[in-house]
Amino acid sequence: PLPTYDEVLVCTCNTEEEEVELIVRRALSSDSRNQKIYCLLGADKLVYKVSKQLEYHFFHLLQSSTVLDYRFIIFCSAKAQNSYVFTAFHAYKVTIPCYSKTDIQAYLSTHLKVPHGTAPVAQAFKEPYQQNVKFIYSNKAGMGR
């Protein structure tokens, strides 16, 4: 399954050290064996001080953790090779192949379908395929519907 809201931290330049520490603790705790996938999105946007603390907390907790099969993914832009996070975790780097928009849409439409017999929110949309995930964007903050 895709990560849930408590497994994902979307990073900005305003992300605080406590938020980063919390998700690292969740990923490396003994409770993380329940197959959750913890993710830092846009980690290259973290300020230097928070990036240093991310590195410290990760490696410090990794040494004291008994969990060997943790699931922790740090997403950075390929263009951010000068960011501290990119450099600190370079040994763990995995390059993800680029897929076309059509391939991604085909994958999502087959894996994010609403099970038959349910009354999902997706019924509010007019598309012929019923999916349980929708992204709605607005040009003005707080104006998403």
Secondary structure by P-SEA (a helix, b strand, c coil): ccccccccccccccccaaaaaaaaaaaaccccccbbbbbbcccccccaaaaaaaaaaaaaaaaaccccbbbbbbbbbccccccaaaaaacccbbbbbbbcaaaaaaaaaaccccccccccccccccccccccbbbbbbccccccc
